[in-house]
Amino acid sequence: MTLAITSTAADGAPAPSAWAVPSDAEIHQILVDRIDTPHQGVGIVVGVIDAHGRRFVSYGALEKGDPRPLGPGTIFEIGSMSKVFTSLLLADMVARGEVSLNDPAATYLPAGVTVPRRGDRQITLADLATHTSGLPRLPNNMSPKDPHNPYADYSVEQLYAFLGSYALPRDIGARYEYSNLGGGLLGHVLARRAAEDYGTLVHRRIAGPLHMDDTTIALSSAQLVRLAKGHTATLQPAANWDLPTLAGAGGLRSDAKDILNFLAAELGYVDTPLNRAMKAQLAVRRPTGMPGLDIALGWHILAGKTGEVVWHNGGTGGYRSFMGFDPKTRVGVVVLTNTATVAGGDDIGFHILSGTPLAPPPGPHVERTAISLDAKALAAYAGRYQFAPAVFMAITRDGDRLYAQVTGQGVAEIFPESRSEFFWKVVDAQVSFEMGPDGRASAVVLHQNGRDTPAKRVEDGPP
């Protein structure tokens, strides 16, 4: 998931009780406003499916300065949207009797590989798919040679070494904590169970049956021509990411055409062998600790006044992605952008689906410099902070790094520029911590789009 802090989150503003999906012209104007004026993106492709059919709206370019336009067949890295496909593999393998949701993950790893456990409870496949395993967001033994491609040299041996050394901080299943490690491990064990690599398994079980010809890890020469170039938040060229060991967490690439094929199956517009598995994915629900937000097998489910939105998003070094659907209205949306600014996708997707207000344009850019704080100092900030009755910000620590997640949105790292002031690199937003007499943070103030929004601490976070 990726972070998307907007005034909507701070306000907790409900969606309208009746919402008409925007027209092509309205969507086009949203994209023009996003790219041309505040320069928050290079290219964006939107796909919408409903009872009337499919439509695509695109604006921008494959690469900054490239005159070629984007379209439904433009390929993007989709990042953590891959987790939905990984969990669908799990549901399909359960339906075929190949695995069980309650199988320990260790069952499908080599003899001698130890997976963390807590008491008599072992981490199951369902725990991995619902981010309730107790595993951290990332393993602490990642030391990438190239920080611009951080997963590329993380090996299976390193994964097994981390699993064998890690002590779970809480009971398995006790709490939701989004974990790229858990999603990657799930893809790894399912591929081992199927005796083939993850990419081949996705093609054989999902992409092939749903005619998703451009949903893959390794791109052909013809597909590489259609790959949009990734860009950083400052619109500079970004390296592509490779996830050989943790592919199930975010290794797939795809296009809007393929994602609408997938959403057509989810919404029942086409009949596929995966219908049973897709329904089973949504039947499993666990709370996230954030009001109105549950986690299913891979999918997040956001409850609103008019129904539910089933969704997931993703991000890599140069891309952001979003896909979601409303089971009641049978509308599905995909938003793909080749820029690592969160404003490129999530708010557009939720706006099309339910009328949630769009993120306002950012203010003037200010260069910020991060300082170093040790793990002990960072522990004082971890907790949950309440902006509105149903809107919280969760602050979590992983070693000497701090992460933030707003209700219904994704996780992103925040960086200290002083002992009380932190900032995001993926979006123009900052947060100030107010410290209590016990040395722990007691409140925060979110600074974004010219607004200062306070929130009180309501629950401690993990150490």
One Martini backbone bead per residue (centre of mass of N, CA, C, O) as a GRO file, in nm:
protein
  463
    1MET     BB    1   0.101   0.032   0.012
    2THR     BB    2   0.010   0.380  -0.003
    3LEU     BB    3   0.029   0.700   0.062
    4ALA     BB    4  -0.278   0.927   0.129
    5ILE     BB    5  -0.278   1.244   0.215
    6THR     BB    6  -0.577   1.419   0.284
    7SER     BB    7  -0.841   1.621   0.352
    8THR     BB    8  -1.034   1.388   0.377
    9ALA     BB    9  -0.900   1.245   0.613
   10ALA     BB   10  -0.913   1.487   0.810
   11ASP     BB   11  -1.232   1.530   0.787
   12GLY     BB   12  -1.419   1.275   0.725
   13ALA     BB   13  -1.574   1.289   0.465
   14PRO     BB   14  -1.851   1.198   0.324
   15ALA     BB   15  -2.013   1.053   0.094
   16PRO     BB   16  -2.243   1.065  -0.109
   17SER     BB   17  -2.551   0.907  -0.127
   18ALA     BB   18  -2.530   0.997  -0.433
   19TRP     BB   19  -2.350   0.862  -0.725
   20ALA     BB   20  -2.195   0.974  -1.018
   21VAL     BB   21  -2.011   0.874  -1.252
   22PRO     BB   22  -1.785   1.006  -1.422
   23SER     BB   23  -1.704   1.128  -1.703
   24ASP     BB   24  -1.471   1.143  -1.938
   25ALA     BB   25  -1.437   1.450  -1.923
   26GLU     BB   26  -1.399   1.466  -1.615
   27ILE     BB   27  -1.153   1.282  -1.597
   28HIS     BB   28  -0.972   1.437  -1.789
   29GLN     BB   29  -0.962   1.695  -1.614
   30ILE     BB   30  -0.826   1.567  -1.373
   31LEU     BB   31  -0.563   1.495  -1.525
   32VAL     BB   32  -0.488   1.774  -1.619
   33ASP     BB   33  -0.478   1.904  -1.333
   34ARG     BB   34  -0.251   1.707  -1.229
   35ILE     BB   35  -0.024   1.766  -1.458
   36ASP     BB   36  -0.018   2.076  -1.568
   37THR     BB   37  -0.015   2.251  -1.303
   38PRO     BB   38   0.133   2.087  -1.047
   39HIS     BB   39   0.306   1.849  -1.142
   40GLN     BB   40   0.201   1.529  -1.036
   41GLY     BB   41   0.275   1.415  -1.331
   42VAL     BB   42   0.312   1.237  -1.642
   43GLY     BB   43   0.110   0.974  -1.630
   44ILE     BB   44  -0.242   0.865  -1.687
   45VAL     BB   45  -0.455   0.575  -1.630
   46VAL     BB   46  -0.807   0.511  -1.682
   47GLY     BB   47  -1.045   0.263  -1.567
   48VAL     BB   48  -1.390   0.168  -1.649
   49ILE     BB   49  -1.649  -0.044  -1.501
   50ASP     BB   50  -1.980  -0.150  -1.607
   51ALA     BB   51  -2.289  -0.227  -1.735
   52HIS     BB   52  -2.194  -0.061  -2.012
   53GLY     BB   53  -1.880  -0.116  -1.972
   54ARG     BB   54  -1.582   0.016  -2.117
   55ARG     BB   55  -1.331   0.270  -2.016
   56PHE     BB   56  -1.082   0.514  -2.126
   57VAL     BB   57  -0.844   0.743  -1.965
   58SER     BB   58  -0.585   0.962  -2.090
   59TYR     BB   59  -0.271   1.127  -1.972
   60GLY     BB   60   0.022   1.198  -2.124
   61ALA     BB   61   0.332   1.009  -2.076
   62LEU     BB   62   0.576   0.765  -2.079
   63GLU     BB   63   0.775   1.021  -2.076
   64LYS     BB   64   0.958   1.272  -2.011
   65GLY     BB   65   0.942   1.426  -2.331
   66ASP     BB   66   0.746   1.221  -2.455
   67PRO     BB   67   0.508   1.209  -2.720
   68ARG     BB   68   0.393   0.956  -2.628
   69PRO     BB   69   0.111   0.810  -2.549
   70LEU     BB   70  -0.117   0.676  -2.356
   71GLY     BB   71  -0.289   0.358  -2.259
   72PRO     BB   72  -0.439   0.053  -2.205
   73GLY     BB   73  -0.136  -0.082  -2.300
   74THR     BB   74   0.015   0.041  -2.077
   75ILE     BB   75   0.290  -0.029  -1.875
   76PHE     BB   76   0.310  -0.109  -1.521
   77GLU     BB   77   0.388  -0.088  -1.209
   78ILE     BB   78   0.185  -0.233  -0.923
   79GLY     BB   79   0.293  -0.357  -0.683
   80SER     BB   80   0.077  -0.428  -0.415
   81MET     BB   81  -0.143  -0.546  -0.604
   82SER     BB   82  -0.012  -0.832  -0.607
   83LYS     BB   83  -0.148  -0.941  -0.341
   84VAL     BB   84  -0.418  -1.015  -0.467
   85PHE     BB   85  -0.303  -1.243  -0.648
   86THR     BB   86  -0.177  -1.409  -0.423
   87SER     BB   87  -0.450  -1.457  -0.268
   88LEU     BB   88  -0.591  -1.593  -0.508
   89LEU     BB   89  -0.410  -1.834  -0.517
   90LEU     BB   90  -0.489  -1.934  -0.242
   91ALA     BB   91  -0.796  -1.970  -0.292
   92ASP     BB   92  -0.758  -2.168  -0.531
   93MET     BB   93  -0.596  -2.387  -0.373
   94VAL     BB   94  -0.823  -2.442  -0.177
   95ALA     BB   95  -1.045  -2.522  -0.387
   96ARG     BB   96  -0.844  -2.770  -0.489
   97GLY     BB   97  -0.698  -2.900  -0.224
   98GLU     BB   98  -0.382  -2.803  -0.178
   99VAL     BB   99  -0.477  -2.616   0.056
  100SER     BB  100  -0.493  -2.435   0.367
  101LEU     BB  101  -0.550  -2.165   0.558
  102ASN     BB  102  -0.430  -2.330   0.827
  103ASP     BB  103  -0.165  -2.362   0.718
  104PRO     BB  104   0.147  -2.369   0.775
  105ALA     BB  105   0.406  -2.218   0.621
  106ALA     BB  106   0.627  -2.435   0.698
  107THR     BB  107   0.520  -2.675   0.524
  108TYR     BB  108   0.653  -2.523   0.241
  109LEU     BB  109   0.934  -2.558   0.358
  110PRO     BB  110   1.227  -2.644   0.420
  111ALA     BB  111   1.408  -2.830   0.593
  112GLY     BB  112   1.515  -2.622   0.872
  113VAL     BB  113   1.309  -2.403   0.844
  114THR     BB  114   1.227  -2.125   1.044
  115VAL     BB  115   0.925  -2.012   1.189
  116PRO     BB  116   0.773  -1.803   1.361
  117ARG     BB  117   0.643  -1.834   1.698
  118ARG     BB  118   0.359  -1.854   1.942
  119GLY     BB  119   0.377  -2.093   2.111
  120ASP     BB  120   0.133  -2.297   1.951
  121ARG     BB  121   0.142  -2.081   1.729
  122GLN     BB  122   0.120  -2.058   1.381
  123ILE     BB  123   0.184  -1.940   1.078
  124THR     BB  124  -0.045  -1.881   0.837
  125LEU     BB  125  -0.176  -1.820   0.533
  126ALA     BB  126  -0.396  -1.626   0.641
  127ASP     BB  127  -0.208  -1.439   0.800
  128LEU     BB  128  -0.055  -1.334   0.552
  129ALA     BB  129  -0.311  -1.228   0.383
  130THR     BB  130  -0.402  -1.035   0.658
  131HIS     BB  131  -0.169  -0.907   0.828
  132THR     BB  132  -0.148  -1.121   1.117
  133SER     BB  133   0.149  -1.256   1.184
  134GLY     BB  134   0.379  -1.036   1.310
  135LEU     BB  135   0.527  -0.941   1.086
  136PRO     BB  136   0.704  -0.721   0.939
  137ARG     BB  137   0.728  -0.517   0.679
  138LEU     BB  138   1.045  -0.575   0.699
  139PRO     BB  139   1.338  -0.697   0.686
  140ASN     BB  140   1.655  -0.642   0.869
  141ASN     BB  141   1.848  -0.786   0.618
  142MET     BB  142   1.849  -0.540   0.430
  143SER     BB  143   2.128  -0.462   0.180
  144PRO     BB  144   2.131  -0.275  -0.070
  145LYS     BB  145   2.326  -0.190  -0.338
  146ASP     BB  146   2.053  -0.063  -0.464
  147PRO     BB  147   1.829   0.173  -0.350
  148HIS     BB  148   1.660   0.185  -0.635
  149ASN     BB  149   1.663  -0.157  -0.594
  150PRO     BB  150   1.595  -0.303  -0.296
  151TYR     BB  151   1.510  -0.624  -0.381
  152ALA     BB  152   1.709  -0.758  -0.591
  153ASP     BB  153   1.933  -0.891  -0.358
  154TYR     BB  154   1.719  -1.057  -0.215
  155SER     BB  155   1.734  -1.364  -0.069
  156VAL     BB  156   1.636  -1.669   0.032
  157GLU     BB  157   1.852  -1.697   0.251
  158GLN     BB  158   1.776  -1.435   0.396
  159LEU     BB  159   1.488  -1.507   0.460
  160TYR     BB  160   1.549  -1.759   0.634
  161ALA     BB  161   1.729  -1.615   0.839
  162PHE     BB  162   1.516  -1.424   0.948
  163LEU     BB  163   1.303  -1.628   1.040
  164GLY     BB  164   1.506  -1.775   1.243
  165SER     BB  165   1.554  -1.485   1.424
  166TYR     BB  166   1.264  -1.403   1.478
  167ALA     BB  167   1.061  -1.224   1.716
  168LEU     BB  168   0.755  -1.200   1.812
  169PRO     BB  169   0.570  -0.921   1.957
  170ARG     BB  170   0.306  -1.102   1.917
  171ASP     BB  171   0.030  -1.247   1.865
  172ILE     BB  172  -0.109  -1.433   1.645
  173GLY     BB  173  -0.380  -1.240   1.517
  174ALA     BB  174  -0.404  -0.974   1.703
  175ARG     BB  175  -0.288  -0.788   1.455
  176TYR     BB  176  -0.270  -0.548   1.223
  177GLU     BB  177   0.023  -0.554   0.987
  178TYR     BB  178   0.168  -0.438   0.735
  179SER     BB  179   0.334  -0.684   0.499
  180ASN     BB  180   0.569  -0.746   0.266
  181LEU     BB  181   0.688  -1.002   0.377
  182GLY     BB  182   0.426  -1.167   0.394
  183GLY     BB  183   0.352  -1.150   0.091
  184GLY     BB  184   0.617  -1.279  -0.012
  185LEU     BB  185   0.597  -1.545   0.146
  186LEU     BB  186   0.336  -1.644   0.023
  187GLY     BB  187   0.437  -1.663  -0.269
  188HIS     BB  188   0.665  -1.861  -0.206
  189VAL     BB  189   0.499  -2.104  -0.088
  190LEU     BB  190   0.307  -2.142  -0.331
  191ALA     BB  191   0.527  -2.200  -0.538
  192ARG     BB  192   0.636  -2.449  -0.393
  193ARG     BB  193   0.372  -2.611  -0.401
  194ALA     BB  194   0.366  -2.590  -0.732
  195ALA     BB  195   0.657  -2.613  -0.858
  196GLU     BB  196   0.696  -2.293  -0.924
  197ASP     BB  197   0.711  -1.994  -1.023
  198TYR     BB  198   0.534  -1.717  -0.963
  199GLY     BB  199   0.485  -1.613  -1.254
  200THR     BB  200   0.377  -1.882  -1.366
  201LEU     BB  201   0.142  -1.913  -1.168
  202VAL     BB  202  -0.012  -1.658  -1.246
  203HIS     BB  203  -0.052  -1.732  -1.543
  204ARG     BB  204  -0.198  -2.011  -1.509
  205ARG     BB  205  -0.432  -1.916  -1.293
  206ILE     BB  206  -0.498  -1.604  -1.406
  207ALA     BB  207  -0.396  -1.457  -1.667
  208GLY     BB  208  -0.484  -1.667  -1.871
  209PRO     BB  209  -0.798  -1.704  -1.807
  210LEU     BB  210  -0.826  -1.361  -1.821
  211HIS     BB  211  -0.658  -1.230  -2.051
  212MET     BB  212  -0.366  -1.125  -1.914
  213ASP     BB  213  -0.103  -1.059  -2.117
  214ASP     BB  214   0.044  -0.807  -1.928
  215THR     BB  215   0.067  -0.999  -1.670
  216THR     BB  216   0.389  -0.968  -1.523
  217ILE     BB  217   0.738  -0.973  -1.483
  218ALA     BB  218   0.853  -1.054  -1.755
  219LEU     BB  219   0.941  -0.874  -2.034
  220SER     BB  220   0.912  -0.828  -2.344
  221SER     BB  221   1.014  -0.649  -2.606
  222ALA     BB  222   0.727  -0.546  -2.674
  223GLN     BB  223   0.655  -0.455  -2.381
  224LEU     BB  224   0.887  -0.252  -2.332
  225VAL     BB  225   0.771  -0.037  -2.528
  226ARG     BB  226   0.501  -0.010  -2.321
  227LEU     BB  227   0.672   0.099  -2.092
  228ALA     BB  228   0.655   0.306  -1.848
  229LYS     BB  229   0.830   0.552  -1.714
  230GLY     BB  230   0.960   0.615  -1.423
  231HIS     BB  231   0.896   0.853  -1.144
  232THR     BB  232   0.947   1.077  -0.932
  233ALA     BB  233   0.817   1.331  -0.739
  234THR     BB  234   1.025   1.523  -0.927
  235LEU     BB  235   1.031   1.391  -1.227
  236GLN     BB  236   1.243   1.175  -1.221
  237PRO     BB  237   1.404   0.918  -1.312
  238ALA     BB  238   1.329   0.570  -1.248
  239ALA     BB  239   1.380   0.274  -1.132
  240ASN     BB  240   1.330  -0.042  -1.158
  241TRP     BB  241   1.179  -0.320  -1.003
  242ASP     BB  242   1.302  -0.612  -0.821
  243LEU     BB  243   1.143  -0.937  -0.686
  244PRO     BB  244   1.256  -1.246  -0.658
  245THR     BB  245   1.160  -1.330  -0.356
  246LEU     BB  246   0.906  -1.095  -0.316
  247ALA     BB  247   0.689  -1.099  -0.553
  248GLY     BB  248   0.408  -1.123  -0.394
  249ALA     BB  249   0.428  -0.809  -0.299
  250GLY     BB  250   0.541  -0.645  -0.603
  251GLY     BB  251   0.627  -0.781  -0.913
  252LEU     BB  252   0.411  -0.673  -1.097
  253ARG     BB  253   0.287  -0.618  -1.428
  254SER     BB  254   0.062  -0.385  -1.606
  255ASP     BB  255  -0.264  -0.296  -1.735
  256ALA     BB  256  -0.574  -0.161  -1.775
  257LYS     BB  257  -0.696  -0.385  -1.942
  258ASP     BB  258  -0.635  -0.619  -1.745
  259ILE     BB  259  -0.770  -0.505  -1.487
  260LEU     BB  260  -1.055  -0.508  -1.612
  261ASN     BB  261  -1.067  -0.809  -1.647
  262PHE     BB  262  -1.050  -0.865  -1.346
  263LEU     BB  263  -1.300  -0.690  -1.256
  264ALA     BB  264  -1.507  -0.841  -1.425
  265ALA     BB  265  -1.485  -1.098  -1.254
  266GLU     BB  266  -1.546  -0.976  -0.973
  267LEU     BB  267  -1.840  -0.855  -1.088
  268GLY     BB  268  -1.971  -1.080  -1.298
  269TYR     BB  269  -1.932  -1.023  -1.623
  270VAL     BB  270  -1.766  -1.289  -1.602
  271ASP     BB  271  -1.691  -1.627  -1.654
  272THR     BB  272  -1.489  -1.816  -1.424
  273PRO     BB  273  -1.283  -2.039  -1.246
  274LEU     BB  274  -1.248  -1.793  -1.012
  275ASN     BB  275  -1.514  -1.730  -0.864
  276ARG     BB  276  -1.486  -1.890  -0.601
  277ALA     BB  277  -1.220  -1.758  -0.504
  278MET     BB  278  -1.318  -1.463  -0.501
  279LYS     BB  279  -1.534  -1.506  -0.282
  280ALA     BB  280  -1.341  -1.621  -0.067
  281GLN     BB  281  -1.168  -1.370  -0.024
  282LEU     BB  282  -1.424  -1.198   0.106
  283ALA     BB  283  -1.508  -1.394   0.349
  284VAL     BB  284  -1.254  -1.297   0.481
  285ARG     BB  285  -1.241  -1.127   0.804
  286ARG     BB  286  -1.041  -0.860   0.941
  287PRO     BB  287  -0.937  -0.640   1.152
  288THR     BB  288  -0.738  -0.328   1.161
  289GLY     BB  289  -0.829  -0.091   1.382
  290MET     BB  290  -0.990   0.064   1.162
  291PRO     BB  291  -1.256   0.224   1.103
  292GLY     BB  292  -1.420   0.057   0.835
  293LEU     BB  293  -1.162  -0.150   0.818
  294ASP     BB  294  -1.090  -0.436   0.635
  295ILE     BB  295  -0.943  -0.763   0.593
  296ALA     BB  296  -0.885  -0.977   0.355
  297LEU     BB  297  -0.771  -1.161   0.094
  298GLY     BB  298  -0.575  -0.882   0.015
  299TRP     BB  299  -0.816  -0.713   0.057
  300HIS     BB  300  -0.972  -0.408   0.107
  301ILE     BB  301  -1.249  -0.289   0.327
  302LEU     BB  302  -1.466  -0.012   0.283
  303ALA     BB  303  -1.691   0.146   0.482
  304GLY     BB  304  -2.007   0.298   0.411
  305LYS     BB  305  -2.317   0.442   0.375
  306THR     BB  306  -2.354   0.283   0.072
  307GLY     BB  307  -2.112   0.076   0.136
  308GLU     BB  308  -1.856  -0.098  -0.040
  309VAL     BB  309  -1.497  -0.095  -0.082
  310VAL     BB  310  -1.280  -0.267  -0.293
  311TRP     BB  311  -0.916  -0.259  -0.230
  312HIS     BB  312  -0.598  -0.155  -0.389
  313ASN     BB  313  -0.256  -0.067  -0.378
  314GLY     BB  314   0.054   0.090  -0.517
  315GLY     BB  315   0.430   0.098  -0.502
  316THR     BB  316   0.719   0.234  -0.636
  317GLY     BB  317   0.981   0.431  -0.737
  318GLY     BB  318   0.779   0.523  -1.021
  319TYR     BB  319   0.489   0.425  -0.901
  320ARG     BB  320   0.120   0.418  -0.914
  321SER     BB  321  -0.168   0.233  -0.776
  322PHE     BB  322  -0.523   0.140  -0.851
  323MET     BB  323  -0.790  -0.077  -0.721
  324GLY     BB  324  -1.157  -0.104  -0.753
  325PHE     BB  325  -1.485  -0.194  -0.598
  326ASP     BB  326  -1.850  -0.207  -0.618
  327PRO     BB  327  -2.077  -0.454  -0.550
  328LYS     BB  328  -2.344  -0.288  -0.577
  329THR     BB  329  -2.284  -0.112  -0.852
  330ARG     BB  330  -2.066  -0.247  -1.040
  331VAL     BB  331  -1.793  -0.080  -1.003
  332GLY     BB  332  -1.477  -0.023  -1.170
  333VAL     BB  333  -1.124   0.071  -1.093
  334VAL     BB  334  -0.833   0.212  -1.260
  335VAL     BB  335  -0.503   0.347  -1.157
  336LEU     BB  336  -0.223   0.465  -1.354
  337THR     BB  337   0.117   0.571  -1.269
  338ASN     BB  338   0.453   0.726  -1.356
  339THR     BB  339   0.446   0.836  -1.045
  340ALA     BB  340   0.571   0.893  -0.698
  341THR     BB  341   0.277   1.014  -0.642
  342VAL     BB  342  -0.008   0.984  -0.466
  343ALA     BB  343  -0.192   1.186  -0.631
  344GLY     BB  344  -0.218   0.987  -0.889
  345GLY     BB  345  -0.463   0.768  -0.760
  346ASP     BB  346  -0.645   0.717  -0.506
  347ASP     BB  347  -0.837   0.965  -0.515
  348ILE     BB  348  -0.948   0.899  -0.795
  349GLY     BB  349  -1.068   0.623  -0.737
  350PHE     BB  350  -1.260   0.708  -0.501
  351HIS     BB  351  -1.409   0.926  -0.658
  352ILE     BB  352  -1.535   0.745  -0.878
  353LEU     BB  353  -1.680   0.542  -0.680
  354SER     BB  354  -1.788   0.774  -0.423
  355GLY     BB  355  -1.702   1.098  -0.413
  356THR     BB  356  -1.446   1.159  -0.307
  357PRO     BB  357  -1.244   1.394  -0.258
  358LEU     BB  358  -0.998   1.554  -0.391
  359ALA     BB  359  -0.689   1.643  -0.393
  360PRO     BB  360  -0.527   1.907  -0.340
  361PRO     BB  361  -0.307   2.114  -0.425
  362PRO     BB  362   0.001   2.194  -0.374
  363GLY     BB  363   0.237   2.364  -0.243
  364PRO     BB  364   0.524   2.482  -0.204
  365HIS     BB  365   0.835   2.366  -0.232
  366VAL     BB  366   1.035   2.205   0.027
  367GLU     BB  367   1.339   2.152   0.139
  368ARG     BB  368   1.445   1.850   0.309
  369THR     BB  369   1.625   1.725   0.606
  370ALA     BB  370   1.745   1.445   0.741
  371ILE     BB  371   1.777   1.286   1.042
  372SER     BB  372   1.901   1.106   1.321
  373LEU     BB  373   1.729   0.838   1.493
  374ASP     BB  374   1.683   0.624   1.726
  375ALA     BB  375   1.487   0.365   1.827
  376LYS     BB  376   1.418   0.477   2.108
  377ALA     BB  377   1.307   0.750   2.012
  378LEU     BB  378   1.087   0.637   1.810
  379ALA     BB  379   0.903   0.484   2.020
  380ALA     BB  380   0.751   0.751   2.126
  381TYR     BB  381   0.548   0.768   1.857
  382ALA     BB  382   0.398   0.520   1.880
  383GLY     BB  383   0.061   0.497   1.745
  384ARG     BB  384  -0.269   0.639   1.782
  385TYR     BB  385  -0.444   0.896   1.588
  386GLN     BB  386  -0.726   1.120   1.620
  387PHE     BB  387  -0.923   1.315   1.389
  388ALA     BB  388  -1.182   1.129   1.377
  389PRO     BB  389  -1.413   0.893   1.434
  390ALA     BB  390  -1.286   0.741   1.140
  391VAL     BB  391  -0.986   0.883   1.182
  392PHE     BB  392  -0.653   0.760   1.153
  393MET     BB  393  -0.310   0.743   1.279
  394ALA     BB  394  -0.048   0.517   1.223
  395ILE     BB  395   0.242   0.459   1.424
  396THR     BB  396   0.542   0.289   1.325
  397ARG     BB  397   0.813   0.072   1.414
  398ASP     BB  398   1.130  -0.021   1.231
  399GLY     BB  399   1.359   0.022   1.411
  400ASP     BB  400   1.504   0.318   1.253
  401ARG     BB  401   1.196   0.339   1.150
  402LEU     BB  402   0.914   0.536   1.033
  403TYR     BB  403   0.550   0.497   1.013
  404ALA     BB  404   0.252   0.581   0.816
  405GLN     BB  405  -0.123   0.551   0.863
  406VAL     BB  406  -0.424   0.607   0.710
  407THR     BB  407  -0.732   0.561   0.687
  408GLY     BB  408  -0.759   0.372   0.393
  409GLN     BB  409  -0.449   0.366   0.357
  410GLY     BB  410  -0.113   0.382   0.336
  411VAL     BB  411   0.225   0.308   0.372
  412ALA     BB  412   0.486   0.534   0.503
  413GLU     BB  413   0.766   0.697   0.536
  414ILE     BB  414   0.914   0.893   0.795
  415PHE     BB  415   1.112   1.198   0.851
  416PRO     BB  416   1.348   1.354   1.040
  417GLU     BB  417   1.422   1.716   1.124
  418SER     BB  418   1.346   1.655   1.420
  419ARG     BB  419   1.212   1.558   1.727
  420SER     BB  420   0.906   1.673   1.612
  421GLU     BB  421   0.974   1.668   1.297
  422PHE     BB  422   0.808   1.532   1.009
  423PHE     BB  423   0.839   1.368   0.676
  424TRP     BB  424   0.746   1.323   0.351
  425LYS     BB  425   0.845   1.204   0.022
  426VAL     BB  426   0.563   1.117  -0.137
  427VAL     BB  427   0.451   1.381   0.008
  428ASP     BB  428   0.326   1.705   0.091
  429ALA     BB  429   0.400   1.634   0.424
  430GLN     BB  430   0.352   1.692   0.781
  431VAL     BB  431   0.459   1.617   1.129
  432SER     BB  432   0.374   1.697   1.465
  433PHE     BB  433   0.499   1.635   1.787
  434GLU     BB  434   0.359   1.595   2.110
  435MET     BB  435   0.490   1.590   2.427
  436GLY     BB  436   0.483   1.429   2.715
  437PRO     BB  437   0.580   1.378   3.049
  438ASP     BB  438   0.671   1.066   2.966
  439GLY     BB  439   0.812   1.103   2.659
  440ARG     BB  440   0.556   1.081   2.492
  441ALA     BB  441   0.339   1.101   2.254
  442SER     BB  442   0.009   1.284   2.257
  443ALA     BB  443   0.033   1.434   1.970
  444VAL     BB  444  -0.075   1.570   1.648
  445VAL     BB  445   0.021   1.758   1.344
  446LEU     BB  446  -0.110   1.809   1.032
  447HIS     BB  447   0.066   1.917   0.732
  448GLN     BB  448  -0.155   2.028   0.464
  449ASN     BB  449  -0.257   2.240   0.233
  450GLY     BB  450  -0.249   2.478   0.463
  451ARG     BB  451  -0.307   2.271   0.699
  452ASP     BB  452  -0.392   2.215   1.056
  453THR     BB  453  -0.424   1.884   1.202
  454PRO     BB  454  -0.536   1.750   1.486
  455ALA     BB  455  -0.428   1.471   1.714
  456LYS     BB  456  -0.494   1.226   1.942
  457ARG     BB  457  -0.386   0.995   2.149
  458VAL     BB  458  -0.532   0.644   2.186
  459GLU     BB  459  -0.276   0.446   2.128
  460ASP     BB  460  -0.045   0.232   2.152
  461GLY     BB  461   0.236   0.107   2.019
  462PRO     BB  462   0.483  -0.061   1.923
  463PRO     BB  463   0.822  -0.102   2.018
   0.00000   0.00000   0.00000
